[in-house]
Every structure is written in C-alpha cells, then in structure tokens.
Amino acid sequence: MSAVAELLAGLAHTPIEKRAITNYGVLNEAYAYAKPSSFSRGMRIDLNGLTILLISGTASIDEEGRSVHIGDLRAQVRRTFANITGLLASEGATWKDIVRTSCYLRDIERDYEAFNEERTAFFAEQGLDPVPASTGIQAILCRPELLVEIEAIAMFRTAKKEE
C-alpha cells in the first residue's frame, strides 16, 4: 500500500447529511432532458444545526417541465423567482435565507437593466435587507428560449431535536 493510500485509509470519514429537494407544485423535471436527469433541483445539507440549500440553476419552467413566457424576459424572471420561492418553501425557507445568487442572462447587454429592475422590485417585495451577494453572467442556457436562469444558496439554523 502506498504512503498516500495508508494515510487516507487511516482518516475517519463521516459523510454529511444531504438530500435532494424539489417542489413539483411549481416546477417539474424538464422532460426534454435525458432520463434519468443528471442533477437535482436542489440539495439540502444539514451541518450541526446549520442548513444549507443549494438551488440548481432554475428558469421559467412550469409544472409540466415546459418553458413558459417565451420571449418575455420580465415574465421569465418573475416565474424563475416563483420557482425558487417554491423550492425554498418546500424546505421551510424563504428569500430572507438566501445569501447568494448567480444570475445567468442569455444577452446581458440587452437584458440586464430590465432584469435588475425586476430583481430589485422582487427583493423589495420580500423585504430583503441586505440583499444577497450576486453575480451576473452572460451564458448560453440549456434551452434557446430561456433568457434567464438563477442559482441560489440559502442558509439557516434549525432547532436541534430533543432526544
């Protein structure tokens, strides 16, 4: 056995508690993807009373897995926020638990101003202060009709269960 293999064999490794999350009431798996899908809509990680939600790139997808609001950036942004809201709610979280977003726009030069207006209005409706850390990125998205996709990270403390 190599020295590295011996070192690794001697390390105790305890996996963290994690599970996939979804909310079929607001968005479903995109049926155009290869089956089985190779990603989860989100992942819940529980670490000694701290819960982290990693929300996968989410877009204007409906309950049947179809793209909706084709050609309407503002409506796509609102649907994307609604989908993320539903994913958060399925885990007992809200936008107040979001600490970071990554926002992918198909055409950032054309759409950023309208996107930012919608995001600013939505964050104000949610009462967010401070607003999450965020990055805006121009990207080719997984479907040509999608104009925006957003990833999010939420963190919150959970009460310890009494034994």
CORFEN-V577990 format. One record per backbone hydrogen bond with DSSP energy under -1.0 kcal/mol. CO is the residue of the C=O (numbers start at 0). NH is the residue of the N-H. Records with the same first field share a line. If there is no record, write none. Layout:
# CORFEN-V577990
CO->NH + NH
This chain:
# CORFEN-V577990
1->5
2->6
3->7
4->8
5->9
16->45
18->43
22->25 + 26
29->32
40->55
41->20
42->53
43->18
44->51
46->49
48->157
49->46
50->155
51->44
52->153
53->42
54->151
57->149
58->60
59->67
61->27 + 64
65->61
68->71
71->75
72->76
73->77
74->78
75->79
76->80
77->81
78->82
79->83
80->84
81->85
82->86
83->87
84->88
85->89
87->90 + 92
88->91
93->96
94->97
96->154
98->132
99->152
100->134
101->150
102->136
103->148
104->138
106->110
107->111
110->114
111->115
112->116
113->117
114->118
115->119
116->120
117->121
118->122
119->123
120->124
121->125
122->127
123->126
132->100
134->102
136->104
142->145
146->105
148->103
149->57
150->101
151->54
152->98 + 99
153->52
155->50
